[in-house]
Amino acid sequence: MGDYWASESTTPNPAAKTALTDTQLAAKADDWIDGDREMYDLITDADVNEHEERHITALASGVLTMVTHTANNVAGVSYEIHRLFPASEKRRALIHAAKAMYPHGFTEIRDESMVSGNWLKDGSFEIWTSSSALTNWTTTTSTIAQTTSSPYYKHGATSCKISTAAGTVKQAISNWDDLKRLAGRSITFTIQGWCDTASCLRISINDGATQTYSSYHTGDSAWTQDNPRNDDMYVQQFIDWNPTEITLTIHHEVAAATSYVDDARIIASTIDSPRIYIGNLNLVLNKPHQVLIEPYYYSKQEPWALIHNIRYDQTNGYMYLPSGVSPDYRLRILGNKYLDFYDSSGVVGTDWDDDSIDLDSPQIEILIAQAMIYLCQQRIVPNYTSGEGKEWAQSMAYWQAELRERINRFGMTSQPATVSWR
């Protein structure tokens, strides 16, 4: 845009909250800064006034004057000057553009963390409030950690590490209300487990009257087999017709041990299927393009079978498989996700430090044009003079034409979608 300047302050005389000295600015004419316009600084220094953004009112002999910062701008402060739009407004433009450029730019989703007929919510331990707290499971005493390092996950992208103290990780009706529908059914609870200590890791089902335990993991520092029933990491129980609770618990019983758990499943002995939560995938309109099912347990062969006639609750992010779909098989969900800016933890970013977008050149050119249109629109409003509004309207027309050209040249092609005829 040609409005950007980045530098570092030099020794001030004296230091002030409303001034910043930079000898390099002495080469600029004083009218390079117009205090009547929207010209702002942005402090990028980690030690002084970080992320603060203030309106610049004047430039005189290498000294910027601005609205008051929190602390004095001493020597060595990294800063930026934005002469047309504040940095925060540019950021809003980029965030808006990331979503507005759909369907010409997007992130493809290929998720295999869901299981047909699984009554647990987030049995694959993919949904975390923080790196040490699951959203849909309750942890007692033990310390848990989100794990993404191979070979310590089995299904999806993450697993749950359990360590530090003996304790439990469990899901009950208070975590997921749909579990109450298991009353009067025989259910099977299985997990994929890894543990380095014998007599430590096991699971249980509790309906308030009866609690049934599985056998222990062997503690051989290895994962259970693809079918955990072969390693006795499963438990079966009939749930009372009027249970006082329905709780599925993972027990970590040796404080010094380390366990990893993944792919927890509750499969019921009835033909109806549970709803499956897919809202965490952030699919466009909460609807995938295709859903496929593996041909056999932990299949490593292709192709997977396409599922037709799926119903979606797009408002709340749920998927309902047709009754003919066999339970206890992995699903492959294919679709698109709106682009956004994420920090290193995979969370939507809130600052400039390390946020990034999953987009490469030349699609970046579409993002830039879309952001420029957003910025031009902000200037075609009544609080600007009519002459300026006309100039920005002309600029917007240019960027709209540029956007069409860039879409024609660089726009992405979406995945094929399955059409339902009912």
Helices and strands as residue ranges (DSSP letters): E 4-8, E 19-21, G 23-27, G 30-32, E 40-43, E 53-60, E 63-66, E 78-82, H 87-100, E 107-111, E 128-130, E 133-134, E 138-140, E 143-147, E 159-163, E 167-172, G 177-182, E 186-195, E 201-206, E 211-213, E 222-223, G 228-231, E 234-238, E 247-252, E 259-268, E 276-277, G 279-281, G 284-286, E 290-293, E 305-306, E 311-313, E 318-320, E 331-337, E 341-342, E 356-357, H 363-379, H 386-410
